[in-house]
Structure formats: structure tokens, C-alpha cells
């Protein structure tokens, strides 16, 4: 047989601490992980919103400047044409300027696009500027 002796004593007397109940700690860990993933997703959504708005503003400014330059070459009002074109692309023209004469001219357009996902403290609009016309006048 065995020479082992089993002594039973109350926990505080023997110096053994009682086990702590850790039930629910996995749930708290998962809640923390979910919050971090949601915050990263929200941040990515905001960044993508600004990138998309910047691309839309650049495209709208380019197309509006080209349409304004084409209209100016035909003797029409380049800024009115640029505004119509920008409105069709869900942008607005914040400035439009024509420099030069009937033959050598440049139309400069600044288009502004609103951000779809609005966050406090960040800008609500993105702007882009484009030029179209004769290369000699721009220099």
C-alpha cells in the first residue's frame, strides 16, 4: 500500500487561495474584439468615402472644364455649360473662370462634391480644380 497521507484542512488555514470564478471572461473578450473590428470598419468606411469623393470631384472638374472649353470654342458661355455638366455628375461648381480670347483660352473650374458619410470634425466637402483649353495660355 501507499505511505501517502491525505490531510484535509480548510483553505485559509492551509494557505491555499480559493479558485476565482472566470465564467464570462470569454464573452467580454469577444465583445472587446467585436468593438475593435467595428471601429476599424468604421474608419475604413470613412477613408473610402473621402477617396471616392475625391475621385468624383476630380472627374466632375475635368468633365466640366472640358465641356466649358468646348462651349467657349463655339462662342457660348463656358461657365454655364460647366455648371450643367457638374450638376449632371452630382457636383457643384464653386468657381469658374475663362482666361484668354476666342482662339487661345483656358477654362478653369473648381468642382465640389459632398461627403456621404459625415463625421464631426472632418470636412463635409472635397474640391478639385481642372483646366482645359489652349496650352499656350496656361503657361
N, C-alpha and C positions, 0 to 999 in steps of 0.2 A: 503494500500500500504506500500511500504517499505521506510524506512528512510535512506537507503544507498545512498551515493552519489559517483558516479564514476568520478574520476578525471583523466584526461589523460594528461600526460606531457612527454616530450622527455626523453629518457633513461638516458643520462648523468646528467640531472637536478634532476631527482628523486632519483639518487643513485643506480639504478638498472643496473647491468652489462649486456651487450648483451650476448645471448647464444652462446657458441662456437660450431662450426660445428664439429661433431665427426664422420662424414661419413668416412669409410675406416679403422677405428681402428680395426674392427673385422678381416679384411683382414691381417693387419700387425700382429695381434695376431696369426692368423693361420700360417702365414709364419714363425714366431718365433717357434711355436710348431713343425712345419714340419722340420725345421733346427735341432732342438734338437733331434727329433726322428731319423733323418738321421744320425746324429753324433753318437748316441747310437748304431744304427745298424751297422755303420762302425766299431766302437770299438768292438762290439761283433764279427763281422766278422774277425777282426784281431786276437782277442783272440782265437777264434775257429780254425783259421788257424795254430796258434802256437801249440795248443793242439793236433790237428790232425797230424801235422808234428812230434811232439814228440812221439806220438804213433807209427807212421810209422817208425821212426828211431829206437825205441826200438825193434819193431818187426823185422825189417831188420837186426839189430845187432844180435838178438837172433838166427834167422834162419841162418845167415851167420856163426856165431860161431858154431852152431850145424853141419852145412854142412862141415865146416873146420875140426871139431873134428872127424867127421865120415871119412873124406878123410884121415886125419892123422892116424887114426887107421888102415886104409887099406894100408898105406905106400905111399900115394900120397902127393901132395903139398897142405897143408891146406889153405894157403892164396889165391892161385889161385881159389880154389873151393869157398872160401868165397866171393871173388870179383865177380865171375859169379852169385852166388846166390843173392848178394846185387844188382847187375845190373838188375836182373830179377824183383826185388822189387823197382826199381826206386830210389835206394840209391847208394852211393859210399863209399868205404872203405877208411878211412883216416889213419888208422893204423891196422896192423895185426901182431901178434906175437905168436910164439909157444914156450912153455917152457916145458922142460922135455924130456924123452927118448921115445922109441917106445911104451912102455907099459903104463907108467904114464906120461901124458902130459896134458897141458891146452892150448887151443887156445883162445886168447883174441883179440876181434875185436871191432873197433870203426867205426860205420856207421854214415854217414852224409846225411841228407835229406834237400833239398831246400824248402824254404817257398814259397807258391804260391802267396800270397798277400804280395807284398813288400811295406814297409813303410820306408821312410827316417828316419835314426836314430835308427832303430831296426835291430837286426841281420838278415842276409839273410839265415842262415843255422842253423839246430838243429842237435846235435850229441848225440849218445848214445853208451855205451860200454857194451859188453856182454862177458861172459866167458863160455867155455864148455870144458869138459874133466874130468879127474880124480879129485876127491875131495881131495886126499892126497897132490897133488902137489900145489893146491891153498892155502893151509894153511900155 
